């Protein structure tokens, strides 16, 4: 991988972690069970994205 590609992957890892943490934080504040479950699924999806990008390294 080139330096630029590695920087892209690093940036993508940071974004995925950020979105995952924000989804978890938001889910903990929600009262509606259906909406909370949906946001928790989004957090899991961002964890999967993180793992995919991490696997590139």
For each residue, the residues with C-beta under 8 A, 3 or more apart:
1: 5 6 9 56
2: 5 6
3: 6 7
4: 7 8
5: 1 2 8 9
6: 1 2 3 9 10
7: 3 4 10 11
8: 4 5 11 12
9: 1 5 6 12 13 53 56 57
10: 6 7 13 14
11: 7 8 14 15
12: 8 9 15 16 49 53
13: 9 10 16 17 50 53 54
14: 10 11 17 18
15: 11 12 18 19
16: 12 13 19 20 46 47 49 50 53
17: 13 14 20 21 46 50
18: 14 15 21 22
19: 15 16 22 23 42 46
20: 16 17 23 24 43 46 47 50
21: 17 18 24 25
22: 18 19 25 26
23: 19 20 26 27 39 40 42 43 46
24: 20 21 27 28 40 43
25: 21 22 28 29
26: 22 23 29 30 39
27: 23 24 30 36 39 40 43
28: 24 25
29: 25 26
30: 26 27 35 36 39
31: 36
32: 35 36
33: 36 37
34: 37 38
35: 30 32 38 39
36: 27 30 31 32 33 39 40
37: 33 34 40 41
38: 34 35 41 42
39: 23 26 27 30 35 36 42 43
40: 23 24 27 36 37 43 44
41: 37 38 44 45
42: 19 23 38 39 45 46
43: 20 23 24 27 39 40 46 47
44: 40 41 47 48
45: 41 42 48 49
46: 16 17 19 20 23 42 43 49 50
47: 16 20 43 44 50 51
48: 44 45 51 52
49: 12 16 45 46 52 53
50: 13 16 17 20 46 47 53 54
51: 47 48 54 55
52: 48 49 55 56
53: 9 12 13 16 49 50 56 57
54: 13 50 51 57
55: 51 52
56: 1 9 52 53
57: 9 53 54
